[in-house]
Amino acid sequence: MIQKLTDEQKMKIIDVLNEVLFSEEEEPIDSEYITEYDILMKKKEEEFKLYLTKEDDHSNIESIIEMCNDYLKEKNNPRDKDFSSEFGLIMMYDMWINECSFWPTNNPELWNEWEKLKKIKVKKRE
């Protein structure tokens, strides 16, 4: 059975992902130029958000919502903070972006490709 997320659930997931994973800009490789790598990583952020909010035919949705709810609960009550929900989301992203089915991830071929993209300057930063 395909489970559908409500608009509210989608927004909750995106808000938590933005806070946990994408709130701080990654230190630019080249402070003067935007590189192909910068563009790719921005695109990957959006793809990951879409991936986690798509209709799903397995129980992933429930565990994602649970992680987001746990994160928000811990955020609102810092004494209960154990970082497990944050860590779960970080692991999911790490495995997804590195195209690796286990954690810690290991994909040297992909990392080598990304290193090449870091050297390709696209335009000056504003």
N, C-alpha and C positions, 0 to 999 in steps of 0.2 A: 504494500500500500504506500502510495506517495503522500508524504506529510507536507503540508503547506504552512509556511510561516505567515503570521499576521504582519501587517505593516509595522506595528508597534514592536514586535519581536525582531524584525529586520533592523529597525532603527537602534534597538538596544544592542544588538550584536555589533553593528557598525560603530556606534558610540564607544563601546568598550574596546573594540579593536583599535580605534583611533587613539584612545587614551593609553592602552597598554603597549601597543606595538608602534604606532605611527605618530605619537605626540611630539617627539623630538626629531628634528631633522638630523639625518645622518651627516656626519662631518664630511664636507665635499672633498672629493679626491683632488680636484683642482679648484682652488678658491676663485680663480678668475673665469673659468669656463664651465659650462654645463657639458657633461660628457654623455656619450651613448649609454654608459652604465647608469647615470643619474636618471635618464629617461626610462630605461628599462625597469629600474627599481620602482619608480613612481607607477608605471603601468602594472607591475606585479602586485603592488599594494591594492590597486583597484580590482584586479583579477581575483585576489584572495578574498576580498570582501564579497564579491559576487559569488565565488565558490562556496563560501560559508552561508550565504543567504539564499541559495538556489533551492528549488524543491528537491526533496531527497526521498529515496526509497529505503532508507535504513535508519537506525536509531541515532545517527550522528547529531541530528538537530536537537534532540533532547539533551544530549551531553553538552553541546555548545551553549544552549540556553542555560543549563545548570551552571556551567563555568561562568557565564556572564552574570547570572544572579548572585553567585558566590562572590565574585569580584566586587559587585556593587554593594553587597552586604558588608564585606570586609572594609571597603572604602568608607562606608558610613559608620563603621564601628571598628576603628583602628586597633582596639585591644584584641580583636578576634583575628587579626591579619596573620595568615600563615603563608601567603604567596602561592599556594598550590593552584588556584584558579589562573593567576597570571602565568605561572610556569607552564600550565597545560596549554594555554593559548600560544605562548611563545614556542613551545615544542611543536604544536600543530603547524604554525607558520614556518618554522625552520625545516620541518620535514617536507612541507609542501613546496617551498621555494627551492629547496635543494634537490627536489625530485628523489627523495630518499624514503624508503618505507620503514626506517628504523631511526632511533635517536640514540646517541648523537649522530648527526648526519656526516656523510663522507661522500663527496662527489667532486673529486679533483678535476675531472674533465670539464664539468660545468664551471667550476671556479676559474679554470684557465681561460675559458671563453670570456668570463666576466672581466678578468684582468686585462684582456685585449680591449674590451669596450671602455675601460677606464682611461685608456690612452687616446680615444677618439673624441676630439673636441667638436662640439656642435655649434655653440654660440656663447658669446660673453654673458656672464651673469649681470643682472641689473643691479 
